[in-house]
């Protein structure tokens, strides 16, 4: 789950865009080549940016949340999307492959510990990586939390969010025969992986439109048309992961394993009116976690580009900078 656009925010403002000092393709040895870039200060505090989706890819706007004089910002396009290759491939593409990719990147760059910065699916991946490798994490900064649970998928693909946007929900459901509407993730899977490219493109655009239309509280349900290649990779990867419960070890795995990371500091920035990843997930994650702070942003939805969300994230990284300088 993802909304990747960026814009100037009220309050704490985004930094001017900087160019990467390092860009490369990393051969993972199993048919996947991962695009990775670094920007900011080469000897700065390492921050790993984890994009949403799965399948969203990174954008240059994501570099703008970090003081380039403080942070060494590492971004990569996860398997099958963005500038990674092969595009839209679900072969050898699971959560655990992505966790392993992060370890390859960390080792290649000689980084001991990261600050993890992830939103939506990027928050899921950040939490999964942290639970698996807590010794490699310095801090978590999360946005629009998605815990990878069946309840969250039922909300977004089972009619919960559709109750607030019935016209858009009808458009999402209409192309699926009534007999298949009890499991829309499975129904879309048959069409996104049909092997018939025009059909895959058509249903990929519908899948992406449903999510994009609900991303911002200010969009009022307006459709944003993604480029066809982007939509196909985004829809196929999301659908693949969601059909398999995000490849986690049972429903609710993140909350069950949270005890492994409760010694780490964390900040969650959550839109009060997030229709894609409702605030209840962020609230549950934060409860009983001593070092976790939850900032609810009023009149904000899911998108990274929401002014209040952007402002809170920049402020969070600036606050962390002051802590680091103070220490």
BELLINTA-V194851 format. One record per backbone hydrogen bond with DSSP energy under -0.5 kcal/mol. CO is the residue of the C=O (numbers start at 1). NH is the residue of the N-H. E is the energy in kcal/mol with one decimal. If there is no record, write none. Layout:
co=CO nh=NH e=E
co=CO nh=NH e=E
//
This chain:
co=1 nh=53 e=-1.3
co=1 nh=121 e=-1.9
co=3 nh=304 e=-1.3
co=22 nh=38 e=-2.4
co=24 nh=36 e=-2.6
co=25 nh=27 e=-0.6
co=26 nh=28 e=-0.7
co=26 nh=34 e=-2.8
co=32 nh=28 e=-2.7
co=33 nh=85 e=-2.5
co=34 nh=26 e=-2.9
co=35 nh=77 e=-1.9
co=36 nh=24 e=-2.5
co=37 nh=75 e=-2.5
co=38 nh=21 e=-2.1
co=38 nh=22 e=-1.4
co=39 nh=73 e=-2.6
co=40 nh=42 e=-0.6
co=41 nh=44 e=-2.4
co=45 nh=72 e=-2.2
co=46 nh=115 e=-2.0
co=47 nh=49 e=-0.6
co=47 nh=74 e=-3.3
co=48 nh=50 e=-0.5
co=48 nh=117 e=-2.7
co=49 nh=51 e=-0.6
co=49 nh=76 e=-0.7
co=50 nh=119 e=-1.1
co=52 nh=56 e=-1.9
co=52 nh=57 e=-0.5
co=59 nh=62 e=-1.9
co=60 nh=63 e=-1.8
co=61 nh=64 e=-1.7
co=62 nh=65 e=-0.7
co=63 nh=66 e=-0.8
co=64 nh=15 e=-3.1
co=66 nh=68 e=-0.5
co=67 nh=70 e=-1.9
co=67 nh=71 e=-2.5
co=70 nh=45 e=-2.3
co=71 nh=41 e=-2.5
co=71 nh=73 e=-0.7
co=72 nh=47 e=-2.6
co=72 nh=74 e=-0.5
co=73 nh=39 e=-2.1
co=73 nh=75 e=-0.5
co=74 nh=49 e=-2.9
co=75 nh=37 e=-2.8
co=76 nh=78 e=-0.6
co=78 nh=81 e=-1.7
co=80 nh=88 e=-3.6
co=81 nh=84 e=-2.1
co=85 nh=33 e=-3.1
co=86 nh=89 e=-1.2
co=90 nh=93 e=-1.1
co=94 nh=98 e=-1.8
co=95 nh=99 e=-2.2
co=96 nh=100 e=-2.0
co=97 nh=101 e=-2.1
co=98 nh=102 e=-2.2
co=99 nh=103 e=-1.7
co=100 nh=104 e=-2.0
co=101 nh=105 e=-2.6
co=102 nh=106 e=-3.0
co=103 nh=107 e=-2.5
co=104 nh=108 e=-2.6
co=105 nh=109 e=-2.2
co=106 nh=110 e=-0.6
co=106 nh=111 e=-2.3
co=107 nh=110 e=-0.8
co=114 nh=116 e=-0.5
co=114 nh=138 e=-3.9
co=114 nh=139 e=-0.8
co=115 nh=48 e=-2.9
co=115 nh=117 e=-0.5
co=116 nh=118 e=-0.5
co=116 nh=141 e=-3.0
co=117 nh=50 e=-2.6
co=118 nh=143 e=-1.7
co=119 nh=122 e=-2.5
co=120 nh=123 e=-0.9
co=120 nh=124 e=-1.6
co=120 nh=146 e=-0.8
co=121 nh=125 e=-2.7
co=122 nh=126 e=-2.1
co=123 nh=127 e=-2.6
co=124 nh=128 e=-2.4
co=125 nh=129 e=-2.9
co=126 nh=130 e=-2.6
co=127 nh=131 e=-2.6
co=128 nh=132 e=-1.8
co=129 nh=133 e=-3.1
co=133 nh=136 e=-2.2
co=134 nh=137 e=-1.4
co=136 nh=114 e=-2.5
co=138 nh=265 e=-0.5
co=139 nh=116 e=-2.9
co=140 nh=267 e=-2.1
co=141 nh=118 e=-1.9
co=142 nh=269 e=-2.9
co=143 nh=120 e=-2.9
co=149 nh=153 e=-1.7
co=150 nh=154 e=-2.9
co=151 nh=155 e=-2.0
co=152 nh=156 e=-1.8
co=153 nh=157 e=-2.9
co=154 nh=158 e=-1.4
co=154 nh=160 e=-0.8
co=155 nh=161 e=-2.6
co=157 nh=184 e=-0.5
co=159 nh=163 e=-1.1
co=160 nh=163 e=-1.0
co=161 nh=164 e=-1.6
co=161 nh=165 e=-1.0
co=165 nh=169 e=-2.7
co=166 nh=170 e=-2.1
co=167 nh=171 e=-1.4
co=168 nh=172 e=-1.9
co=169 nh=173 e=-2.4
co=170 nh=174 e=-2.5
co=171 nh=175 e=-0.6
co=173 nh=176 e=-2.3
co=177 nh=180 e=-2.1
co=177 nh=181 e=-0.5
co=178 nh=181 e=-1.2
co=180 nh=183 e=-1.5
co=183 nh=187 e=-2.2
co=184 nh=188 e=-2.8
co=185 nh=189 e=-1.8
co=186 nh=190 e=-1.8
co=187 nh=191 e=-0.9
co=188 nh=192 e=-3.0
co=189 nh=193 e=-1.6
co=191 nh=194 e=-1.0
co=195 nh=197 e=-0.7
co=196 nh=199 e=-0.6
co=196 nh=200 e=-2.5
co=197 nh=201 e=-2.8
co=198 nh=202 e=-2.2
co=199 nh=203 e=-2.4
co=200 nh=204 e=-2.0
co=201 nh=205 e=-2.2
co=202 nh=206 e=-1.7
co=203 nh=207 e=-2.3
co=204 nh=208 e=-2.6
co=205 nh=209 e=-2.7
co=206 nh=210 e=-2.0
co=207 nh=211 e=-1.4
co=208 nh=212 e=-2.9
co=209 nh=213 e=-2.4
co=210 nh=214 e=-0.6
co=211 nh=214 e=-1.1
co=212 nh=215 e=-1.1
co=213 nh=221 e=-0.7
co=214 nh=275 e=-0.6
co=215 nh=302 e=-2.0
co=215 nh=303 e=-2.1
co=216 nh=219 e=-1.1
co=219 nh=222 e=-1.3
co=223 nh=225 e=-0.5
co=224 nh=226 e=-0.7
co=227 nh=231 e=-2.9
co=228 nh=232 e=-2.4
co=229 nh=233 e=-2.1
co=230 nh=234 e=-2.9
co=231 nh=235 e=-2.9
co=232 nh=236 e=-2.4
co=233 nh=237 e=-2.3
co=234 nh=238 e=-2.5
co=235 nh=239 e=-2.6
co=236 nh=240 e=-2.4
co=237 nh=241 e=-2.5
co=238 nh=242 e=-3.1
co=239 nh=243 e=-2.5
co=240 nh=244 e=-0.8
co=241 nh=244 e=-0.6
co=241 nh=246 e=-3.3
co=242 nh=245 e=-1.5
co=244 nh=247 e=-2.1
co=245 nh=248 e=-1.6
co=248 nh=250 e=-2.2
co=250 nh=253 e=-1.3
co=252 nh=256 e=-2.0
co=253 nh=257 e=-2.1
co=255 nh=258 e=-0.7
co=257 nh=260 e=-2.0
co=258 nh=261 e=-2.4
co=258 nh=262 e=-0.5
co=259 nh=262 e=-0.6
co=261 nh=264 e=-2.0
co=262 nh=291 e=-0.6
co=265 nh=140 e=-1.9
co=266 nh=293 e=-2.3
co=267 nh=142 e=-3.2
co=268 nh=270 e=-0.6
co=268 nh=295 e=-3.3
co=269 nh=144 e=-1.9
co=270 nh=297 e=-3.1
co=271 nh=274 e=-1.4
co=273 nh=275 e=-0.7
co=278 nh=281 e=-1.6
co=278 nh=282 e=-0.5
co=279 nh=283 e=-2.5
co=280 nh=284 e=-2.5
co=281 nh=285 e=-2.3
co=282 nh=286 e=-2.0
co=283 nh=287 e=-1.7
co=286 nh=289 e=-1.9
co=288 nh=290 e=-0.8
co=289 nh=292 e=-2.0
co=291 nh=266 e=-2.3
co=293 nh=268 e=-3.1
co=293 nh=295 e=-0.5
co=294 nh=296 e=-0.6
co=295 nh=270 e=-2.6
co=296 nh=298 e=-0.6
co=297 nh=272 e=-2.9
co=297 nh=300 e=-0.8
co=300 nh=273 e=-2.7
co=303 nh=306 e=-1.4
co=306 nh=310 e=-2.9
co=307 nh=311 e=-2.5
co=308 nh=312 e=-2.1
co=309 nh=313 e=-2.2
co=310 nh=314 e=-2.6
co=311 nh=315 e=-2.5
co=312 nh=316 e=-2.0
co=313 nh=317 e=-2.1
co=314 nh=318 e=-2.3
co=315 nh=319 e=-2.9
co=316 nh=320 e=-2.1
co=317 nh=321 e=-1.8
co=318 nh=322 e=-1.9
co=319 nh=323 e=-2.0
co=320 nh=324 e=-2.7
co=321 nh=325 e=-2.5
co=322 nh=326 e=-2.5
co=323 nh=327 e=-1.8
//
